[in-house]
Amino acid sequence: MGSTGESFNSKPGGYVDIPDPYMDEFKQSDAVRNGIIGTGRTYTLGTRVGMVCSARCSPRVNQAWTKTCPGCGSPTQPE
């Protein structure tokens, strides 16, 4: 299947689900071949508990040391 330009965004916790029709192409990408990212494995980056915007301006989960929302400047709180 050729690229359609569709983008896949991370879910809370930093996971990205790649649909099966794209997996063959994804596995042949430079990022996978060079070991930058992997398929079928789980990675954890940073801390276990993230911080979210208290004003709910974004569904983004930030790192634990993020005290203010990068989008609106409101204080963050544990997810």
N, C-alpha and C positions, 0 to 999 in steps of 0.2 A: 504494500500500500504506500503510495507516495504521500509526502507531507501535504497537508491541507492548510497549514498555517494556524491551525487550532492551537491554543495555549492551554496548559493544564496548570492550575494554581494549587498551592499547598493547602492542606486542610489543617485544622487546629492540631498542634503537635508536630507539624512539619512534614506530614506524609503527602505524597503525590501518587494518585492512582492513574496509571497509564492503561488505557483500554487495550485489550488483547490484540486487535487488528494492528496496532502501532508497535507492538513489542519487538517484532523482527527488525524493523528499521531502527528502533531505539537501541537494541543490543549491538547494532553495528555502528553506532555513533562514536565519534572520537572520544567523547567524555567517558563512555563505558569502556572502550578499548584501552584508554590510558589510566583507568582505575580511579578517575575523579568521582564518578558515581557508580552505583552498582544496581543490579536488578535482583529482586528476590531477597534482599537483605534489608535489615533495619538499622538505621543510624540515629544516634542521638547527638545533637549539637547543643552545647551549653548546659543549661540547668533543666531540672525536671519540672519545676513550676514556673509558668510564664506569668507575665503581667499584661492586663488588658485595660483599655481605656475606660475610666469610670463614667465618661459621658457617652460611651457606646458609639463613638463616631466611626469606628472601624472594627471589623471582626478579627483584626490582626492580633496575634499573640506575640508579645515582645519578650526579650530576655529578662531575667529576674532583676537585673540591676537597672532596668529602665523605669525611672521614677515619674516621668511625664510622657504623655502620648506624643509621638513625633508628628501626628497629624493636626492635633488641635491644642496641644499644650496642657490639657487637663491632667490631673494626677492619675496614676495607674493603680490598679489593685490586683491581688492574686487572682488567677483564673479559677 
